Amino acid sequence: MTADRPTAVVTGASSGIGAATARALSAAGFHVVLGARRTDRLAEVAAEIDGTAVRLDVTDAASVAAFAAAVPECRLLVNNAGGAKGMEPVAEADEDAWRWMFETNVIGTLRVTKALLPALIASGDGHIVTVTSIAALEPYDNGAGYTGAKHAQAMLHRTLRGELLGQPVRLTEILPGMVETEFSLVRFDGDAERADGVYRGLTPLTADDVADVIAFAATRPSHVNLDQIVMKPRAQALTRHVTAGPPHTVARIPQMVGLARKSAQNAAPRSSTASAGSTGATSATDRKPADRNASTIGPASQNVARNETGGSTWATTASARPPSKTPSVVWVRP
Ligand SMILES: NC(=O)c1ccc[n+]([C@@H]2O[C@H](COP(=O)([O-])OP(=O)(O)OC[C@H]3O[C@@H](n4cnc5c(N)ncnc54)[C@H](OP(=O)(O)O)[C@@H]3O)[C@@H](O)[C@H]2O)c1
């Protein structure tokens, strides 16, 4: 869209990973076309990065066609629009929620990819990045609608890797674990307390963490194809295997300075809030992202048991020393 900057399209760019990716790609030298339904939020991000906001509903064929018509050339497509709705066992599955998840994550990705593929090939150096999830790797109880949709979205993406062999198009799948965005708010239908409970007491990835990795993949030399990148917070081993664990330090190298001071500020109130039956440590959403990038997180040593409503019960509060075996818990993660 501009003479000096290649065009990147990011779907679902009105919040979370998509908005952060739009910013990161702009910083990496792309002109970014941002698509989503909430045009006010899109316009804000676009104004910040000198990008272009275009309304997009990936579940609507006419909307996708109009969006594609507004994007005459495209070097990079980030298929990010998506999410989860609800969390019920298969026996109680809500068909509308399943339809939403498949329409948005699977058919939406298919539509946008089909619409922009000619421009990606014509660019002579195209790249399709699809944000699936670790839900595309494993099942978890009460998550079949989302894991099913993410598996299908992943298969669409991975199949293209072979079908486009010989064409000048790279394909990268990003598989994040727990990222603190509006994801859980959407999943739990606007229930902020339940959504906050998902991240409480541990350090999830941020949208910027994922955006960094997408920008890295997009800026490798043209012959380098990063096929799949799985990224999870240190506190997460599998979708349902997470821990508040012992205190752990999260710091980016340039932010190491001042770490000790922040640690001292952060440690006391958090360790004092942990008690059986309480909601435990300061909610992750109460902390600014910058704090999470350079701070000692979490109470001294805790087992946190998540329940199915996104709330939590602090099961143990042990000594300040890390336990010999890190306590782990079971809770559903995206
Ligand atoms: N957060 C996590 O833990 C996590 C982990 C693994 C994978 N993911 C995946 O990462 C992607 C981004 O999610 P997020 O965490 O950043 O959540 P988010 O903050 O809720 O962002 C979701 C984005 O998708 C857009 N979207 C939803 N339906 C759409 C539609 N019909 N048409 C166009 N855009 C639509 C939303 O915009 P509008 O509502 O304005 O349309 C929003 O910009 C999703 O595919 C999600 O499944 C998230």
The ligand as an SDF file (V2000), in Angstrom:
LIG
                    3D

 48 52  0  0  0  0  0  0  0  0999 V2000
   -5.2800  -15.6610   24.7820 N   0  0  0  0  0  0  0  0  0  0  0  0
   -4.8670  -16.9060   24.7560 C   0  0  0  0  0  0  0  0  0  0  0  0
   -4.5890  -17.5020   25.7930 O   0  0  0  0  0  0  0  0  0  0  0  0
   -4.6860  -17.6070   23.4430 C   0  0  0  0  0  0  0  0  0  0  0  0
   -3.9310  -18.7960   23.4230 C   0  0  0  0  0  0  0  0  0  0  0  0
   -3.7640  -19.4680   22.2250 C   0  0  0  0  0  0  0  0  0  0  0  0
   -4.3180  -18.9750   21.0610 C   0  0  0  0  0  0  0  0  0  0  0  0
   -5.0750  -17.8330   21.0980 N   0  0  0  0  0  0  0  0  0  0  0  0
   -5.6450  -17.3520   19.8240 C   0  0  0  0  0  0  0  0  0  0  0  0
   -5.1180  -16.0750   19.5530 O   0  0  0  0  0  0  0  0  0  0  0  0
   -6.0170  -15.3620   18.7000 C   0  0  0  0  0  0  0  0  0  0  0  0
   -6.2140  -13.9540   19.2480 C   0  0  0  0  0  0  0  0  0  0  0  0
   -6.8770  -14.0390   20.4900 O   0  0  0  0  0  0  0  0  0  0  0  0
   -6.5630  -13.0590   21.7160 P   0  0  0  0  0  0  0  0  0  0  0  0
   -6.0440  -13.8810   22.8040 O   0  0  0  0  0  0  0  0  0  0  0  0
   -5.8020  -11.8950   21.2720 O   0  0  0  0  0  0  0  0  0  0  0  0
   -8.0550  -12.6610   22.1420 O   0  0  0  0  0  0  0  0  0  0  0  0
   -8.8940  -11.3100   21.9520 P   0  0  0  0  0  0  0  0  0  0  0  0
   -8.2340  -10.1880   22.6560 O   0  0  0  0  0  0  0  0  0  0  0  0
  -10.2860  -11.6820   22.3120 O   0  0  0  0  0  0  0  0  0  0  0  0
   -8.8080  -11.0220   20.3850 O   0  0  0  0  0  0  0  0  0  0  0  0
   -9.6160  -11.7030   19.4540 C   0  0  0  0  0  0  0  0  0  0  0  0
   -9.6470  -10.8750   18.1790 C   0  0  0  0  0  0  0  0  0  0  0  0
  -10.4060  -11.6010   17.1990 O   0  0  0  0  0  0  0  0  0  0  0  0
  -11.3200  -10.7030   16.6160 C   0  0  0  0  0  0  0  0  0  0  0  0
  -12.5070  -11.3880   16.0940 N   0  0  0  0  0  0  0  0  0  0  0  0
  -13.3590  -12.1980   16.7610 C   0  0  0  0  0  0  0  0  0  0  0  0
  -14.3520  -12.5790   15.9380 N   0  0  0  0  0  0  0  0  0  0  0  0
  -14.1250  -11.9760   14.7450 C   0  0  0  0  0  0  0  0  0  0  0  0
  -14.8150  -11.9580   13.5110 C   0  0  0  0  0  0  0  0  0  0  0  0
  -15.9670  -12.6220   13.3140 N   0  0  0  0  0  0  0  0  0  0  0  0
  -14.2890  -11.2350   12.4820 N   0  0  0  0  0  0  0  0  0  0  0  0
  -13.1470  -10.5400   12.6520 C   0  0  0  0  0  0  0  0  0  0  0  0
  -12.4490  -10.5150   13.7950 N   0  0  0  0  0  0  0  0  0  0  0  0
  -12.9480  -11.2190   14.8310 C   0  0  0  0  0  0  0  0  0  0  0  0
  -11.6860   -9.7220   17.7160 C   0  0  0  0  0  0  0  0  0  0  0  0
  -12.1250   -8.4720   17.1460 O   0  0  0  0  0  0  0  0  0  0  0  0
  -13.6310   -7.9430   17.0760 P   0  0  0  0  0  0  0  0  0  0  0  0
  -14.3690   -8.5100   18.2460 O   0  0  0  0  0  0  0  0  0  0  0  0
  -13.4680   -6.4530   17.1120 O   0  0  0  0  0  0  0  0  0  0  0  0
  -14.1520   -8.4390   15.7560 O   0  0  0  0  0  0  0  0  0  0  0  0
  -10.3280   -9.5370   18.3890 C   0  0  0  0  0  0  0  0  0  0  0  0
   -9.6030   -8.5380   17.7250 O   0  0  0  0  0  0  0  0  0  0  0  0
   -7.2880  -16.2130   18.6380 C   0  0  0  0  0  0  0  0  0  0  0  0
   -7.2780  -16.9420   17.4290 O   0  0  0  0  0  0  0  0  0  0  0  0
   -7.1410  -17.1520   19.8270 C   0  0  0  0  0  0  0  0  0  0  0  0
   -7.8530  -18.3470   19.6300 O   0  0  0  0  0  0  0  0  0  0  0  0
   -5.2510  -17.1350   22.2530 C   0  0  0  0  0  0  0  0  0  0  0  0
  1  2  1  0
  2  3  2  0
  2  4  1  0
  4  5  1  0
  4 48  2  0
  5  6  2  0
  6  7  1  0
  7  8  2  0
  8  9  1  0
  8 48  1  0
  9 10  1  0
  9 46  1  0
 10 11  1  0
 11 12  1  0
 11 44  1  0
 12 13  1  0
 13 14  1  0
 14 15  2  0
 14 16  1  0
 14 17  1  0
 17 18  1  0
 18 19  2  0
 18 20  1  0
 18 21  1  0
 21 22  1  0
 22 23  1  0
 23 24  1  0
 23 42  1  0
 24 25  1  0
 25 26  1  0
 25 36  1  0
 26 27  1  0
 26 35  1  0
 27 28  2  0
 28 29  1  0
 29 30  1  0
 29 35  2  0
 30 31  1  0
 30 32  2  0
 32 33  1  0
 33 34  2  0
 34 35  1  0
 36 37  1  0
 36 42  1  0
 37 38  1  0
 38 39  2  0
 38 40  1  0
 38 41  1  0
 42 43  1  0
 44 45  1  0
 44 46  1  0
 46 47  1  0
M  CHG  2   8   1  16  -1
M  END
$$$$
